Amino acid sequence: MHAKSKKTAGKRPGKAKKTVCLGLESTAHTFSAGIADSRGCILANERSAFRTKEGGIRPQEAADFHLQNAVPVISRALEKSGLKIEDISLVAFAQGPGLGPALKVGATAARTLSLIHNLPLVGVNHCIAHIEIGRLLTGAKNPIVVYASGGNTQIIGLTKKHYAVFGETLDIGIGNLLDSFGRKLGLGFPAGPVLDEWYFEGKNYIELPYSVKGTDLVFAGLQTAAEGKIGKVPEKDLAYSLLHTAFAMLCEATERALAHTERKEVLLVGGVASSKALRGMLGKMCEERGAKLFVPEMQYCVDNGAMIAWQGLLEFAHGKRTKIAESAVRQDFRVEETEVKWI
């Protein structure tokens, strides 16, 4: 497994002219503000995350949380970077995909900053931002990307000038699977980190549905079957079995994409990349195939403003400008829709 982020950690602008971007992320439970410059230096990456004891994410409550935290988080990012708003060259925001009410908070904040301070505005695809911050920090060149988060599970690769989805979930995201299962167990939100700990404490594998269709995945049947066994088998054995089955499905689909494209790199991104169990299983698969697994530092796997700032800089450098009239959020913004001019 390879992670390489030293070149971006804690650096400050030098005397040479650089473009500096403030990026705002608000697609789901996190409001984050990141600041990056055109040299690939991450100057700040501040965030606040909405959590519940009952489990699950309620879009309007998450949006209310973002409204309360937007100004403090942006202020912390500027303070961390040592910059003032006057030093910022442009503002980028996650235009989608994501939860509508949550997305609108980040978009509104970005529009406001753009108008008040006369800054260019750039709306970016949240999923591509995950990929590009991963490529920047790890040094991966042309990987098969495993994007595993709450709302998304996709296997992605660059083809000509667009990212293509080679395979994806046909129902729910893998993070959604873990959090929904955790909610049935009475765990809070997010439940994934707790279940990941339980994975290594489970002792017996319990047979559960396994559904891979080529490079596409189906998780709903697995969720239903696992929830039906709650109270009938040890919880940690059940958690181990659920995670092992879901991650084995993802590894199989990824291996097929590797074989089809003959690539030798896998980049794991998204919030579920925090899972030690998933990293271990993907790492073993890659080792067996003679491929390398790259995983960014965890603060850049979860939703974060730094990735939005970096993506904004990439697109801005190649002519992207988002007019206010074109800045409406897009809950179904697909990765294939963005032309990849920067590679």
KEKE-3310 file (N, C-alpha, C; in steps of 0.2 Angstrom, whole numbers, plus 5000, padded with zeros to 4 digits):
npx = (5004:5002:5005:5007:5010:5018:5023:5013:5010:5007:5013:5017:5013:5026:5036:5034:5021:5006:4991:4977:4965:4949:4940:4924:4915:4900:4892:4885:4886:4896:4903:4915:4930:4943:4959:4970:4984:4991:5002:5000:5000:4993:4985:4976:4963:4949:4935:4918:4907:4891:4883:4873:4865:4855:4857:4859:4856:4849:4843:4839:4842:4855:4858:4854:4864:4875:4873:4875:4888:4896:4902:4911:4919:4925:4932:4941:4949:4955:4962:4971:4978:4985:4981:4971:4955:4957:4968:4964:4961:4951:4934:4929:4916:4907:4897:4889:4888:4875:4866:4852:4848:4859:4869:4865:4869:4883:4884:4877:4885:4897:4893:4890:4902:4909:4902:4903:4917:4921:4926:4931:4920:4919:4911:4912:4913:4910:4914:4925:4933:4937:4945:4955:4962:4967:4976:4985:4991:4996:5003:4999:4996:4988:4976:4965:4951:4944:4930:4922:4910:4897:4886:4890:4896:4908:4918:4930:4938:4950:4947:4952:4947:4938:4932:4927:4914:4916:4910:4897:4887:4871:4860:4861:4874:4890:4894:4882:4875:4883:4880:4866:4864:4871:4863:4852:4857:4858:4868:4877:4878:4892:4891:4901:4915:4914:4909:4920:4930:4924:4925:4937:4936:4927:4923:4918:4912:4897:4886:4881:4871:4879:4882:4887:4887:4895:4904:4897:4887:4876:4869:4857:4851:4860:4860:4847:4847:4857:4852:4841:4846:4850:4851:4850:4862:4880:4884:4896:4901:4892:4894:4907:4905:4896:4904:4915:4909:4903:4915:4922:4915:4917:4931:4931:4925:4933:4945:4941:4940:4953:4959:4953:4957:4971:4979:4990:4988:4979:4968:4961:4947:4936:4925:4923:4936:4943:4942:4950:4949:4944:4955:4965:4960:4959:4972:4978:4973:4978:4992:4992:4990:5000:4999:4999:4992:4985:4982:4975:4980:4970:4962:4960:4952:4939:4925:4930:4936:4948:4950:4940:4945:4957:4952:4945:4955:4962:4952:4950:4962:4961:4952:4939:4924:4911:4896:4884:4871:4872:4875:4867:4864:4867:4860:4862:4874:4885:4901:4905:4902:4910:4923:4940:4952:4964:4973)
npy = (4994:5011:5028:5045:5060:5070:5080:5090:5094:5106:5116:5133:5147:5153:5166:5166:5168:5162:5152:5152:5143:5142:5129:5122:5109:5100:5089:5079:5073:5081:5097:5106:5116:5119:5124:5126:5127:5131:5124:5112:5112:5109:5120:5121:5112:5110:5104:5100:5088:5081:5071:5058:5050:5040:5035:5035:5048:5063:5073:5087:5090:5089:5099:5110:5109:5112:5125:5131:5129:5133:5147:5147:5136:5140:5151:5145:5138:5148:5154:5144:5142:5154:5164:5178:5182:5190:5185:5175:5167:5161:5153:5137:5124:5109:5103:5093:5074:5072:5075:5085:5097:5098:5100:5113:5122:5123:5128:5140:5147:5148:5155:5167:5171:5173:5183:5194:5196:5197:5185:5172:5158:5141:5126:5109:5091:5080:5067:5066:5074:5067:5057:5065:5071:5060:5055:5066:5066:5053:5049:5040:5035:5031:5024:5010:5015:5013:5019:5021:5025:5033:5036:5031:5018:5014:5008:5015:5022:5031:5035:5040:5056:5056:5051:5035:5024:5008:4999:4998:5000:4994:4997:5001:5012:5006:5011:5016:5003:4998:5008:5007:4994:4995:5004:4996:4988:4997:5006:5022:5035:5039:5021:5013:5014:5007:4995:4990:4988:4978:4968:4962:4956:4946:4929:4918:4914:4918:4912:4922:4931:4934:4944:4948:4956:4954:4968:4975:4978:4972:4976:4976:4963:4957:4965:4964:4950:4949:4958:4951:4941:4946:4946:4932:4926:4929:4946:4951:4941:4942:4955:4954:4944:4951:4962:4956:4949:4959:4967:4957:4955:4968:4968:4957:4963:4974:4967:4961:4973:4977:4966:4967:4980:4979:4986:4992:4998:5002:5014:5018:5027:5038:5038:5025:5020:5021:5010:4997:4984:4983:4989:4980:4968:4972:4976:4963:4957:4965:4962:4949:4950:4957:4971:4988:4995:5011:5022:5037:5048:5047:5059:5064:5055:5054:5065:5081:5098:5101:5093:5098:5111:5108:5101:5112:5121:5113:5113:5126:5131:5126:5133:5133:5141:5145:5151:5161:5159:5146:5138:5130:5116:5099:5084:5072:5071:5065:5056:5054:5065:5076:5083:5078:5088:5091:5080)
npz = (5000:4996:5001:4999:5004:5009:5002:5001:5014:5026:5020:5014:5004:4993:4986:4972:4960:4962:4960:4971:4979:4987:4993:4995:5003:5004:5002:5010:5026:5030:5032:5025:5023:5012:5007:4994:4983:4967:4965:4971:4984:5000:5010:5020:5028:5035:5044:5049:5055:5054:5066:5072:5087:5085:5073:5055:5042:5041:5028:5029:5042:5042:5033:5040:5050:5043:5039:5052:5054:5043:5042:5054:5050:5038:5042:5051:5042:5034:5044:5048:5036:5035:5028:5021:5015:5004:4998:4991:4976:4969:4971:4974:4973:4979:4967:4965:4965:4978:4993:4991:5000:5008:4999:4994:5004:5003:4990:4991:5000:4993:4981:4987:4993:4981:4974:4984:4985:4972:4966:4954:4951:4953:4950:4954:4951:4964:4965:4956:4962:4973:4967:4961:4971:4977:4967:4967:4980:4982:4971:4961:4944:4933:4938:4942:4950:4965:4972:4986:4996:5007:4999:4987:4977:4966:4952:4944:4929:4919:4903:4887:4887:4898:4913:4916:4922:4926:4934:4946:4961:4960:4968:4983:4991:4997:5010:5014:5016:5027:5037:5038:5042:5054:5061:5064:5073:5083:5084:5083:5071:5061:5057:5052:5057:5069:5066:5058:5068:5075:5065:5066:5077:5076:5075:5068:5052:5044:5032:5019:5007:4991:4978:4963:4948:4934:4933:4941:4957:4970:4984:4992:4995:5003:5014:5019:5022:5032:5042:5046:5053:5065:5083:5082:5080:5086:5087:5083:5075:5065:5060:5056:5045:5037:5033:5027:5016:5008:5005:4999:4987:4981:4979:4970:4959:4956:4953:4941:4933:4933:4926:4914:4909:4910:4919:4932:4944:4959:4966:4981:4986:4995:5009:5015:5013:5024:5031:5038:5036:5023:5016:5018:5012:4998:4996:4997:4986:4976:4978:4974:4960:4956:4956:4962:4977:4981:4994:5000:5013:5028:5031:5019:5012:5018:5015:5010:5010:5004:4993:4985:4983:4976:4965:4959:4956:4946:4936:4934:4929:4916:4910:4915:4921:4932:4929:4939:4936:4931:4942:4950:4961:4958:4960:4954:4947:4936:4934:4921:4914:4915:4906:4905:4905:4911:4911)
capx = (5000:5007:5002:5012:5007:5022:5024:5008:5008:5009:5017:5015:5015:5032:5036:5031:5014:5002:4983:4975:4958:4945:4935:4919:4912:4894:4887:4882:4886:4902:4904:4922:4933:4950:4963:4975:4987:4992:5008:4998:5001:4987:4986:4971:4958:4945:4929:4914:4903:4885:4882:4867:4865:4851:4859:4856:4858:4843:4846:4837:4845:4862:4859:4854:4870:4880:4872:4877:4895:4899:4906:4916:4924:4928:4936:4946:4953:4959:4967:4975:4982:4989:4979:4965:4950:4959:4973:4961:4960:4944:4931:4926:4911:4905:4890:4885:4881:4874:4860:4850:4848:4866:4873:4863:4872:4889:4884:4875:4891:4902:4891:4890:4909:4911:4899:4905:4924:4923:4930:4929:4917:4920:4907:4915:4910:4912:4917:4931:4938:4940:4950:4961:4966:4970:4981:4990:4994:4999:5007:4996:4996:4983:4974:4958:4949:4938:4927:4918:4907:4890:4881:4892:4901:4909:4924:4931:4945:4951:4947:4952:4946:4933:4932:4921:4912:4917:4905:4895:4881:4864:4855:4864:4881:4892:4893:4875:4874:4886:4877:4859:4865:4873:4857:4848:4861:4858:4874:4876:4880:4892:4892:4906:4921:4913:4909:4926:4933:4921:4927:4943:4934:4922:4927:4914:4909:4890:4884:4876:4870:4884:4879:4891:4885:4900:4908:4891:4886:4870:4870:4851:4849:4865:4858:4841:4849:4861:4848:4837:4850:4852:4848:4850:4869:4884:4884:4903:4902:4888:4897:4913:4902:4893:4909:4919:4905:4903:4921:4925:4911:4920:4937:4930:4923:4939:4950:4939:4942:4961:4961:4951:4961:4978:4982:4994:4987:4972:4967:4955:4945:4930:4925:4924:4943:4945:4941:4956:4947:4944:4961:4968:4957:4961:4979:4980:4971:4983:4998:4992:4990:5006:4997:5000:4986:4986:4977:4977:4979:4963:4958:4958:4948:4933:4923:4935:4936:4954:4949:4936:4950:4962:4949:4944:4961:4963:4947:4951:4968:4959:4946:4932:4921:4904:4891:4879:4865:4873:4878:4862:4867:4865:4861:4864:4880:4889:4908:4906:4900:4916:4929:4946:4957:4970:4977)
capy = (5000:5017:5034:5050:5066:5074:5086:5095:5095:5111:5121:5140:5150:5156:5172:5165:5169:5156:5153:5149:5141:5140:5124:5120:5103:5100:5085:5074:5075:5085:5104:5107:5121:5118:5129:5123:5132:5128:5120:5106:5112:5109:5125:5120:5107:5110:5101:5098:5082:5080:5065:5056:5044:5036:5032:5038:5055:5066:5078:5094:5091:5090:5106:5115:5109:5115:5132:5134:5128:5136:5152:5145:5131:5144:5155:5141:5136:5154:5155:5138:5144:5160:5169:5182:5181:5194:5181:5169:5168:5158:5149:5131:5121:5103:5105:5086:5072:5072:5077:5092:5102:5099:5103:5120:5126:5124:5132:5147:5150:5149:5160:5173:5173:5175:5189:5199:5197:5197:5179:5167:5153:5134:5120:5103:5085:5078:5061:5067:5078:5062:5054:5069:5073:5054:5055:5071:5064:5046:5048:5035:5038:5029:5018:5009:5019:5010:5024:5018:5030:5031:5036:5029:5013:5014:5006:5020:5022:5036:5032:5046:5062:5056:5045:5030:5020:5001:4995:5001:4997:4994:4999:5006:5012:5001:5015:5016:4997:4998:5012:5005:4988:4998:5007:4990:4986:5002:5010:5029:5037:5033:5015:5010:5013:5002:4988:4989:4986:4971:4964:4959:4952:4941:4922:4913:4917:4916:4912:4928:4932:4937:4946:4952:4955:4957:4972:4978:4975:4972:4975:4976:4957:4956:4969:4961:4944:4951:4961:4945:4936:4950:4942:4925:4924:4934:4952:4952:4937:4944:4961:4951:4941:4956:4966:4951:4947:4965:4969:4952:4957:4974:4965:4953:4967:4977:4963:4961:4979:4977:4962:4970:4986:4978:4991:4989:5002:5003:5019:5018:5033:5038:5037:5018:5019:5021:5003:4993:4977:4984:4990:4973:4963:4975:4975:4956:4955:4968:4959:4943:4952:4961:4978:4992:4999:5017:5025:5044:5049:5047:5065:5065:5049:5056:5071:5086:5104:5102:5090:5102:5116:5105:5100:5118:5123:5109:5115:5133:5131:5124:5137:5132:5146:5143:5157:5161:5156:5139:5135:5126:5110:5093:5078:5066:5073:5059:5057:5054:5072:5081:5082:5078:5092:5092:5075)
capz = (5000:4995:5003:4999:5005:5012:4998:5002:5021:5030:5016:5014:4998:4992:4983:4966:4959:4963:4961:4978:4979:4993:4991:5000:5002:5008:4999:5014:5033:5032:5029:5025:5019:5011:5003:4990:4978:4960:4965:4974:4992:5004:5015:5026:5027:5041:5043:5054:5053:5057:5068:5077:5091:5083:5066:5049:5040:5039:5024:5031:5048:5040:5030:5046:5054:5038:5040:5058:5054:5037:5043:5058:5047:5033:5046:5053:5036:5032:5049:5047:5030:5036:5022:5021:5009:4999:4995:4988:4969:4966:4975:4971:4978:4976:4964:4965:4967:4985:4996:4989:5005:5010:4993:4993:5008:5001:4984:4993:5003:4987:4977:4992:4993:4974:4973:4988:4984:4965:4964:4950:4954:4949:4952:4952:4953:4971:4965:4953:4967:4977:4963:4959:4977:4978:4963:4969:4986:4982:4965:4956:4938:4929:4942:4943:4956:4969:4975:4991:5001:5009:4994:4980:4976:4959:4950:4939:4926:4914:4896:4883:4890:4903:4918:4914:4927:4924:4938:4952:4964:4957:4973:4988:4992:5002:5016:5016:5019:5034:5042:5039:5047:5061:5064:5066:5079:5089:5084:5080:5064:5056:5061:5049:5061:5074:5063:5056:5074:5076:5060:5068:5083:5074:5075:5064:5046:5043:5025:5017:4999:4987:4972:4958:4941:4930:4938:4945:4963:4973:4991:4996:4998:5008:5020:5022:5025:5038:5047:5048:5058:5071:5088:5082:5080:5089:5083:5080:5070:5060:5057:5052:5039:5032:5029:5023:5010:5004:5003:4994:4981:4979:4977:4964:4953:4955:4950:4934:4930:4932:4921:4907:4907:4911:4923:4938:4950:4961:4970:4985:4989:4998:5017:5017:5012:5031:5033:5038:5033:5015:5013:5019:5007:4992:4996:4996:4979:4972:4978:4970:4953:4954:4956:4968:4980:4984:4998:5003:5021:5029:5031:5012:5010:5019:5012:5013:5006:5001:4987:4981:4981:4971:4958:4957:4953:4940:4930:4933:4925:4909:4907:4918:4925:4933:4930:4945:4933:4930:4948:4953:4963:4954:4965:4950:4943:4935:4933:4914:4911:4915:4902:4909:4901:4915:4911)
cpx = (5004:5003:5008:5009:5011:5023:5019:5007:5011:5013:5013:5017:5022:5031:5033:5024:5011:4994:4981:4967:4955:4940:4930:4915:4906:4889:4883:4882:4891:4901:4912:4925:4940:4953:4969:4978:4989:4998:5006:4999:4994:4988:4982:4966:4954:4938:4925:4909:4897:4884:4875:4868:4861:4853:4856:4858:4851:4845:4845:4841:4853:4863:4859:4861:4876:4879:4875:4885:4899:4904:4912:4922:4928:4934:4942:4951:4957:4964:4972:4980:4987:4987:4973:4961:4953:4965:4970:4959:4954:4941:4928:4921:4909:4897:4886:4890:4881:4867:4858:4851:4855:4870:4872:4867:4879:4889:4882:4881:4896:4900:4891:4898:4912:4908:4902:4912:4926:4928:4927:4926:4918:4916:4910:4911:4914:4917:4924:4936:4941:4946:4956:4965:4970:4976:4987:4994:4998:5004:5005:4995:4990:4979:4967:4956:4943:4935:4921:4916:4900:4885:4883:4897:4902:4917:4925:4938:4945:4951:4946:4952:4940:4934:4926:4920:4912:4912:4903:4889:4875:4859:4858:4871:4884:4893:4886:4873:4877:4882:4870:4859:4867:4867:4852:4851:4861:4864:4873:4878:4886:4894:4898:4912:4920:4913:4916:4931:4930:4923:4933:4942:4930:4926:4924:4911:4902:4888:4879:4876:4876:4882:4884:4889:4890:4905:4903:4890:4879:4870:4863:4850:4854:4863:4852:4843:4852:4856:4843:4840:4852:4848:4848:4858:4873:4885:4891:4904:4898:4891:4903:4910:4900:4899:4913:4916:4905:4910:4924:4921:4915:4927:4936:4929:4929:4944:4948:4941:4949:4962:4959:4955:4969:4982:4985:4993:4980:4972:4961:4953:4938:4930:4926:4932:4946:4945:4948:4955:4947:4951:4966:4966:4959:4968:4982:4978:4976:4990:4998:4992:4996:5004:4999:4993:4989:4981:4979:4977:4972:4959:4956:4954:4941:4931:4927:4935:4943:4954:4945:4941:4954:4958:4947:4949:4963:4959:4948:4956:4967:4953:4939:4930:4914:4900:4886:4873:4866:4876:4873:4865:4863:4866:4863:4870:4885:4896:4909:4905:4905:4921:4935:4951:4963:4975:4979)
cpy = (5006:5023:5039:5057:5072:5081:5092:5097:5101:5116:5128:5143:5154:5163:5172:5166:5163:5157:5149:5149:5139:5135:5122:5114:5102:5095:5080:5077:5079:5092:5105:5112:5119:5123:5126:5128:5128:5124:5113:5106:5113:5114:5124:5115:5106:5107:5100:5093:5081:5072:5064:5050:5039:5032:5035:5045:5058:5073:5085:5095:5092:5097:5111:5115:5113:5123:5135:5134:5131:5141:5150:5141:5135:5148:5151:5139:5142:5155:5150:5140:5150:5166:5173:5181:5185:5190:5176:5171:5166:5154:5143:5127:5114:5104:5098:5081:5073:5074:5084:5097:5103:5103:5111:5124:5128:5129:5139:5150:5152:5155:5167:5176:5176:5182:5195:5201:5197:5191:5175:5161:5146:5129:5114:5097:5082:5071:5061:5070:5072:5059:5058:5071:5066:5053:5060:5068:5057:5045:5043:5039:5037:5023:5016:5011:5015:5016:5021:5023:5028:5031:5033:5023:5012:5011:5010:5020:5028:5033:5039:5052:5062:5050:5041:5026:5012:4997:4999:4998:4998:4996:5004:5006:5008:5005:5015:5009:4996:5002:5010:4999:4990:5001:5002:4987:4991:5006:5017:5029:5041:5027:5011:5009:5008:4995:4986:4986:4979:4966:4959:4955:4946:4934:4917:4917:4914:4917:4918:4928:4936:4938:4951:4950:4958:4961:4977:4974:4976:4971:4974:4969:4955:4959:4966:4954:4945:4953:4956:4941:4940:4947:4935:4922:4930:4940:4953:4947:4939:4950:4958:4948:4946:4960:4962:4950:4953:4967:4964:4953:4963:4972:4962:4958:4972:4973:4962:4967:4979:4972:4964:4976:4985:4983:4988:4994:5002:5009:5019:5024:5033:5037:5030:5016:5019:5014:4999:4986:4978:4985:4984:4969:4966:4974:4968:4954:4959:4965:4953:4944:4956:4969:4981:4995:5005:5020:5032:5043:5050:5053:5067:5060:5051:5063:5077:5092:5104:5098:5094:5108:5114:5104:5107:5121:5120:5112:5122:5135:5130:5127:5137:5138:5144:5150:5156:5157:5148:5135:5131:5119:5104:5086:5072:5067:5067:5061:5058:5061:5077:5079:5083:5081:5092:5086:5074)
cpz = (5000:4997:5003:4999:5008:5008:4999:5009:5024:5026:5015:5007:4998:4989:4976:4965:4958:4963:4967:4977:4986:4991:4997:4998:5007:5005:5003:5021:5035:5028:5030:5021:5018:5007:5000:4985:4972:4960:4968:4981:4995:5010:5021:5023:5033:5039:5050:5052:5057:5059:5072:5081:5088:5076:5060:5048:5038:5035:5027:5038:5047:5037:5035:5050:5049:5039:5046:5058:5048:5039:5048:5054:5042:5036:5048:5048:5034:5038:5049:5041:5031:5031:5024:5015:5003:4995:4991:4981:4966:4972:4972:4976:4974:4973:4964:4964:4975:4987:4994:4994:5007:5005:4993:4998:5006:4995:4986:4996:4998:4983:4981:4992:4986:4973:4977:4987:4977:4963:4959:4954:4950:4953:4950:4954:4959:4970:4961:4957:4971:4973:4962:4965:4979:4974:4965:4975:4986:4976:4960:4950:4934:4932:4940:4949:4959:4974:4980:4996:5003:5004:4987:4981:4969:4958:4943:4935:4920:4907:4891:4888:4895:4907:4916:4920:4924:4927:4943:4955:4960:4961:4978:4989:4998:5009:5019:5019:5026:5039:5043:5043:5054:5065:5067:5073:5085:5089:5081:5073:5064:5060:5058:5053:5066:5071:5060:5062:5075:5071:5062:5074:5082:5073:5069:5058:5045:5036:5024:5010:4997:4980:4968:4951:4936:4934:4942:4952:4966:4980:4995:4999:5003:5015:5023:5025:5032:5044:5050:5053:5065:5077:5088:5082:5084:5085:5080:5075:5064:5056:5053:5045:5034:5029:5025:5016:5006:5001:4998:4987:4978:4976:4970:4958:4951:4951:4942:4930:4928:4926:4914:4905:4907:4914:4929:4944:4952:4966:4974:4988:4992:5006:5019:5016:5019:5034:5033:5035:5025:5012:5013:5013:5000:4991:4994:4989:4974:4972:4974:4962:4951:4953:4963:4971:4983:4988:5001:5010:5022:5029:5024:5009:5012:5016:5015:5008:5002:4994:4982:4978:4975:4964:4955:4953:4946:4934:4929:4928:4917:4907:4910:4923:4926:4934:4936:4942:4932:4936:4952:4955:4958:4958:4961:4945:4942:4933:4925:4911:4911:4911:4906:4905:4904:4914:4904)
residu = (MET:HIS:ALA:LYS:SER:LYS:LYS:THR:ALA:GLY:LYS:ARG:PRO:GLY:LYS:ALA:LYS:LYS:THR:VAL:CYS:LEU:GLY:LEU:GLU:SER:THR:ALA:HIS:THR:PHE:SER:ALA:GLY:ILE:ALA:ASP:SER:ARG:GLY:CYS:ILE:LEU:ALA:ASN:GLU:ARG:SER:ALA:PHE:ARG:THR:LYS:GLU:GLY:GLY:ILE:ARG:PRO:GLN:GLU:ALA:ALA:ASP:PHE:HIS:LEU:GLN:ASN:ALA:VAL:PRO:VAL:ILE:SER:ARG:ALA:LEU:GLU:LYS:SER:GLY:LEU:LYS:ILE:GLU:ASP:ILE:SER:LEU:VAL:ALA:PHE:ALA:GLN:GLY:PRO:GLY:LEU:GLY:PRO:ALA:LEU:LYS:VAL:GLY:ALA:THR:ALA:ALA:ARG:THR:LEU:SER:LEU:ILE:HIS:ASN:LEU:PRO:LEU:VAL:GLY:VAL:ASN:HIS:CYS:ILE:ALA:HIS:ILE:GLU:ILE:GLY:ARG:LEU:LEU:THR:GLY:ALA:LYS:ASN:PRO:ILE:VAL:VAL:TYR:ALA:SER:GLY:GLY:ASN:THR:GLN:ILE:ILE:GLY:LEU:THR:LYS:LYS:HIS:TYR:ALA:VAL:PHE:GLY:GLU:THR:LEU:ASP:ILE:GLY:ILE:GLY:ASN:LEU:LEU:ASP:SER:PHE:GLY:ARG:LYS:LEU:GLY:LEU:GLY:PHE:PRO:ALA:GLY:PRO:VAL:LEU:ASP:GLU:TRP:TYR:PHE:GLU:GLY:LYS:ASN:TYR:ILE:GLU:LEU:PRO:TYR:SER:VAL:LYS:GLY:THR:ASP:LEU:VAL:PHE:ALA:GLY:LEU:GLN:THR:ALA:ALA:GLU:GLY:LYS:ILE:GLY:LYS:VAL:PRO:GLU:LYS:ASP:LEU:ALA:TYR:SER:LEU:LEU:HIS:THR:ALA:PHE:ALA:MET:LEU:CYS:GLU:ALA:THR:GLU:ARG:ALA:LEU:ALA:HIS:THR:GLU:ARG:LYS:GLU:VAL:LEU:LEU:VAL:GLY:GLY:VAL:ALA:SER:SER:LYS:ALA:LEU:ARG:GLY:MET:LEU:GLY:LYS:MET:CYS:GLU:GLU:ARG:GLY:ALA:LYS:LEU:PHE:VAL:PRO:GLU:MET:GLN:TYR:CYS:VAL:ASP:ASN:GLY:ALA:MET:ILE:ALA:TRP:GLN:GLY:LEU:LEU:GLU:PHE:ALA:HIS:GLY:LYS:ARG:THR:LYS:ILE:ALA:GLU:SER:ALA:VAL:ARG:GLN:ASP:PHE:ARG:VAL:GLU:GLU:THR:GLU:VAL:LYS:TRP:ILE)
# end
